[in-house]
Amino acid sequence: MAKKRIYLNAFEMNCVGHQSPGLWRHPEDQADRYKDLDYWVDLAKTLEKGRFDGIFIADVIGIYDVYGDDKATTLREATQVPVNDPMMLVSAMAHATEHLGFGITCSTTFEHPYPFARRMSTLDHLTKGRIAWNIVTSYLESGTKNIDIGDKFQHSERYAIADEYLEVCYKLWEGSWEEDAVKRDKEGGIFTDPDKVHGIEHHGKYFDVPGIHLCEPSPQRTPVLYQAGGSPTGRKFAAKHAECTFVSGPAKGPIASYVKNLRELAKNEGRDPQSVKIFALMTPIVGRTEEEAWSKYEELTKYISYDGALALVGGWTGLDFSGYHPDDEIEYIETNAIKSWLKMLTESKPEKKWTVRELANFVGVGGMGPVAVGTPEQIADTLEEWVEETDIDGFNLAYALAPGTFEDFVELVTPELQKRGLLKKEYTEGTFREKLFSEGNSRLPEEHPGSRYRRSLLHV
């Protein structure tokens, strides 16, 4: 049986401290160069050299102020703040590369779909079709305090808003402009045929958008759709809309359960369950020898920030661990934030009781996901085992040191994966959707709910 190809994204964020709190203090870390466009351009070139499929850029609106009911720890430890806009990075990185895809995290909670749809179409044009949108509904209540969204922040309500948000975007991207609307007729003086551009006349519970899309059709029309919801509501949303999903979990067991459930839900939505590509979070620490790899890891643990890690967990879960003793045991408590992750952590080893200290140390290197430590061969073994045993399609690889983790991976692990036939040696041509799925298919597949808003399929 042929081995399953492994897909790779670099998991990044336009900030200092992303998934490994405190490691920005390491002498070799360059995360504080996040404001330097040269850093991002160089990183994009490195990832393309390593045959990564894309760079997946996370984002949050708000700060992690649950820990101690205060912003001080988050600011002192640079725990995902300061944080800059991820979209601003794309044009420069795209100009410096030919094939790398760009997954941009944008929230349906804080921005109206009409201007958002224009920005994504613009990026899809400028990158020649290499844009993906990671759909999030946002979980930080510190963000909603600064942008008035009324009483719409409850978990289920956020996804109801997101569902209609997607409907508006589909109508704009897929249905507003007919395929041959743009004539570019210099002699006749007609750039666009007005009769082939249509207002979407959307009048829903949350949005009223009667007008036309402001952009002519981009290479993909709808960007590749990512989604990272892990709760039952989030999974149902992903099964309906997502072409790719991102899951974070500490061990193979919980991830395998997530994958099985998501594929079943996708099938229930009338979609091919294997058409959804699932990426799991992992942080690779690689050395030329096993001793070197573990030496690197032990060195990294010296820089873990206990408070920074718990501030990050507080933001994810809504739980304030500042009043706990480090040796206190933790249990899963339902909150309005990322409901699924802490439950997944505690269920990964049901025989084990996690202490607050162990939680901080786990998060301190690699954040929400597991850490793979070893030689290139051992890292490749781990990735291959995860794909075979969980039915995921690939990984969002996080960094411990920026950009050293990615540089080590590209230099040492990429050749090993290529030797095993698990990673492409060359890119195929085409858009990001074609690279992920199949050539000649730049647009949403017919089975996807967004395709039903194409003008050719509407009864008008």
Secondary structure, DSSP 4 states (H G I P E B T S, - for coil): -PPPPPEEEEEEESBSBSSSTTGGGSTT--GGGTT-HHHHHHHHHHHHHTT-SEEEEE--SS----GGGSSHHHHHHTBS-SB--SGGGHHHHHHT-SS-EEEEEEESSSS-HHHHHHHHHHHHHHTTS-EEEEEE----HHHHTTS--TT--SHHHHHHHHHHHHHHHHIIIIISB-TT-EEEETTTTEEE-GGGB----EE-SS-EE-S--SSPPPSSSSPEEEE---SHHHHHHHHHH-SEEEE--SSHHHHHHHHHHHHHHHHHTTS-GGGSEEEEEEEEEE-SSHHHHHHHHHHHHTT--HHHHHHHHHHHH----TTS-TT-B------SS-HHHHHHHHHHSTT---BHHHHHHHHHTTTTS-EEEE-HHHHHHHHHHHHHHH---EEEEE-SSTTHHHHHIIIIIHHHHHHTTSS-SSPPSS-HHHHHT-TT--SPPTTSGGGGGSGGGS--
